[in-house]
Amino acid sequence: MTSPPTGRLCPVPGGHDLVVSRTFRAPVEDVWASVTESDRTARWFGPWEGEAAPGRVIRVQMAHEDQEPWFDLRIDACEPPRRLALSTTDGPGGWRIELLLSHSAGRTELRLVQHLATTDGIGDLGPGWEYYLDMLAAARDGRPAPSFDDYHPAMKPYFEALPARADPA
C-alpha cells in the first residue's frame, strides 16, 4: 500500500469539507501549472478542452477511469496561483471543489477541498482523491503511476470513519 491517508473532514455550515493535501518542493507557479495546464493535467488526471475562464464551462476527461469519460466542469473562480474553484452537475449531487495553494520556505502545499452537503459515499471519494493527488506527485517526479488498487478498498474504512470523528458528540 502507499502512504497512509491524509484526508480529513471539517464540519462547515451546510455540510462538511473533505480536505486532502500534498506538499511539493517547487514554486507555487509550477504546481499551479500542474493543476491548470491541459498538457500537464493529462499526465495525472486527464486533459481538458475549452476556453478556461471564470464562469466558463470546460470539458475534462478522466483519463485514468474505466472508459475514460468526459464531463463538463464549471470554473467558478480562478485566482492564479492560489485558488481554483470548480463545480459540476454531472453525476449524483454534483461536485464543488477548490484547489488551494500556499507557498513557504521552498515548499508548496496543495489542498484539495471538496465541499459536501452529505458524507454519503465518502468511503469512495476520499480514496479517489488520495489516488489522484499521488498521481500528481508521481507525474511531477517522473515516477511510475500508483495503482488504484492500493487505495480502494484499503482506505475506505478510514474515510468512512471520518464523519464520526468530525462531528461533535
N, C-alpha and C positions, 0 to 999 in steps of 0.2 A: 504494500500500500504506500501511497505518497505520504506527505507530512499530514499531521492532524488538521482537522477542520479549523478554520479561523472565524467562521460566521458567528454573528451574534444577533440577537433580536432586541430591538429597543421599542418600548411602548411609546406611541405618539398619539395625539388626538386623532380619532377616527380609525385607529388600527395599530400597525407595527411597521417598523423599518427593519428589513433584513440587511445587514451590513457585512460585506466580505471584502477584505483588503489584501493588498500586496505592496511590498516596498521594493523599489528598484534603485540601483546605483546608477543614476542617469539624470540629466537635466529634465525639468518638468516639460519643456517644449518637446523633447524627444519621446517621452512617454505619451504626451498629448497626441503626437503624430501617430503613435502605435494604435490609439483608440479612435482616431478620426479620419485617417487617410485610407481609402479603399484598398490600395495595394498592400497596405500593412495590416488592416483588419482581416484581409483574406488569409493571412498566414495563421491566424489563431481563432477566428470566429467565422468569417465569411466576407466576401466583397459586398459593396453596396453601390447603387447607381441612383442618379437623380441630382437635382440641384439642392445641395445642402445649405440650409439657412433656417433660422428660427421661424416657426410657423409652417415650414415646408414638410412634405412627406417624401421620404426616400424609400427605395426597395432594398431590402437586406436579405442576403442568403445565409442560411445556417448550414455552412459547408461541411460541418462535422456531424450532422444529424442524418438519420436514415432518409433517403430520397432527396436530401439537400434542399429543403423547402425555402421558398422566398416569401417574405411578408413585408407589409407596409410598416414604417416606423416614422412617427412624427417627431420632429425636432422642436421641443418646447422651449429650450434655452440653450444658448451656446456662448460661453464666456471664456474664450481661449486665454491661457492654457489651464484654466482652473475648474470649470464646471460645464458639463454637458447633460442636459435633461431630455429624456426620450420617453415616448409613450406609444402604445399600440392598442388596438382594439381586437386584433386577431387573437383567437383562442378564448378560452373561458375567462371572463373578467378583465381581460386586458392587462397590460403591464405598465407601470410607471417606474422608471429607473433614472438614477442620477449617477454620473461618474464624477467624482470629486478628487482633484489632485492638489497636493500640497508639497512643498519642497523645503528641505532644511538639511544643512551640513552634507551636501552632495548626494542626498537621497530624495527620491520622490515617492510619496505614498499615494496609491490609487485606492480609493474607497468606492466600491460599487454598492449603491443603496437601492434596494427595491422596496417601494412603498406598497404595503399590503393592507387591504381592507380586512382580510381574514388570514389566519395562518393555515388554512386548509391547503394541503399539498406541499407544505414547507419541507417535508422529508424528501421530496423530489427536486424542488427549486434549489435548495442550499447546495447539495452535491453538484448540481449542474453548474452553478456559478463558481464553486471551488475549482471544478474541472476547467472551465473556460479561462479563469484567471491564471491557472497553472499552464494552460495552453499559451497564453500571452507571454508568460515568463519564459517558457521553452522557446517560443519563436524569437523573442528578443535575444536570448542567449545562444541561439543556434543549436539547441539540444533537441533530441527526439521528442515528439509529442507524447504526452502521457496517455494512458488507456482509461477510458471512461469506466471500465470495469473495476478500476481501483477506487472509484468514488461512489458508485452506486451499485449495489445497495449498501456498501460498507459504512458510508457516512449518514445514511438515512436515520438510524436511531438517534444520533447526536442532534440532528436538526429537528426531529420530531419531539425531542425533549425540551427544546428551547422555549416554547410558549409557557411551560410551567415555571421555568426559571425567570422569564422576563416579566411576567405579571405579578404584581404584589398580591400576597395572600390575604 
